[in-house]
Structure formats: structure tokens, C-alpha cells
Amino acid sequence: MSKSSDDPRRKLLQQLSALRDRIDPRAINHFLRKVDGWEPYDRESAGEAVRQFLTTRQDGGKFQDRLRREMAKKDQPE
């Protein structure tokens, strides 16, 4: 079994943590203000990809029904 220091995931997390420590928090806040409301994907393309995925399912629409229920839950205030 490998040592925890040899674990590539642990090394990556340590590298990410070190990078995060080097970034000026003001720069992060500036970036977040600039991208407020920006979506990192094209909504139409994402919707089409989901539709294509759902048409390939062979479960009689069970997955699609479950997906709709979960999305409806997300839209409802708690």
C-alpha cells in the first residue's frame, strides 16, 4: 500500500491549497463581481445534450420522471 504522501490526489489538493493561498482575496472578489450571473455553458446546447441522453434511456421514462421530480424540488423554496 502506498504512503499517503505518495497519493496523487493528496498531492493535487496540497498544490491547489498552495495556489489558493497565493491568490489575493481582492482579486477573487473582483472576478466574482465581474462574472455574476454568467453561465459557463450554453443553456441550449446543454438542454439538447440532456434531451439526447434521455432518448437513449431504455427504462420506460423512469429516469426522466425522477429527474423532473428532483428539478421541481430544487425550484421549490424550503
C-alpha positions as a printed NumPy array, in Angstrom:
array([[  0.   ,   0.   ,   0.   ],
       [  1.361,   3.439,  -0.85 ],
       [  2.12 ,   6.117,   1.666],
       [ -0.388,   8.941,   1.967],
       [  2.336,  11.337,   0.783],
       [  2.517,   9.354,  -2.484],
       [ -1.227,   9.663,  -3.13 ],
       [ -1.648,  11.776,  -6.306],
       [ -4.986,  13.163,  -5.069],
       [ -3.418,  14.353,  -1.839],
       [ -0.575,  15.981,  -3.777],
       [ -3.047,  17.728,  -6.056],
       [ -5.066,  19.005,  -3.106],
       [ -1.892,  20.324,  -1.492],
       [ -0.945,  22.094,  -4.73 ],
       [ -4.425,  23.624,  -5.043],
       [ -4.29 ,  24.776,  -1.443],
       [ -0.887,  26.394,  -2.02 ],
       [ -2.212,  28.195,  -5.121],
       [ -5.292,  29.367,  -3.254],
       [ -3.086,  30.82 ,  -0.521],
       [ -1.143,  32.833,  -3.119],
       [ -4.215,  34.476,  -4.707],
       [ -5.134,  37.913,  -3.446],
       [ -8.681,  37.743,  -1.98 ],
       [ -9.429,  41.141,  -3.563],
       [ -8.678,  39.645,  -6.987],
       [-11.072,  36.778,  -6.316],
       [-13.808,  39.178,  -5.214],
       [-13.224,  41.331,  -8.31 ],
       [-13.518,  38.27 , -10.538],
       [-16.701,  37.085,  -8.816],
       [-18.31 ,  40.517,  -9.255],
       [-17.449,  40.503, -12.975],
       [-18.88 ,  37.049, -13.669],
       [-22.015,  37.389, -11.518],
       [-24.841,  35.772, -13.472],
       [-22.55 ,  34.407, -16.166],
       [-23.18 ,  30.804, -17.134],
       [-20.102,  28.804, -18.141],
       [-22.102,  26.832, -20.699],
       [-24.602,  27.402, -23.468],
       [-28.022,  26.618, -21.968],
       [-29.481,  25.499, -25.323],
       [-26.6  ,  23.112, -26.028],
       [-26.798,  21.69 , -22.512],
       [-30.548,  21.161, -22.897],
       [-30.05 ,  19.398, -26.213],
       [-27.402,  17.122, -24.69 ],
       [-29.826,  16.181, -21.895],
       [-32.627,  15.515, -24.388],
       [-30.347,  13.261, -26.444],
       [-29.252,  11.419, -23.309],
       [-32.842,  10.885, -22.19 ],
       [-33.894,   9.474, -25.581],
       [-31.208,   6.786, -25.301],
       [-32.537,   5.536, -21.947],
       [-34.331,   2.174, -22.071],
       [-36.202,   2.412, -18.767],
       [-39.634,   3.477, -19.974],
       [-39.157,   7.088, -18.863],
       [-38.469,   6.294, -15.179],
       [-35.205,   8.227, -15.115],
       [-36.811,  11.218, -16.856],
       [-39.664,  11.228, -14.328],
       [-37.209,  11.086, -11.428],
       [-35.177,  13.915, -12.965],
       [-38.295,  16.088, -13.313],
       [-39.266,  15.457,  -9.68 ],
       [-35.783,  16.374,  -8.447],
       [-35.723,  19.533, -10.547],
       [-39.15 ,  20.526,  -9.226],
       [-37.893,  20.057,  -5.662],
       [-34.927,  22.315,  -6.408],
       [-37.229,  25.088,  -7.676],
       [-39.432,  25.   ,  -4.579],
       [-38.442,  27.225,  -1.637],
       [-37.639,  25.345,   1.531]])
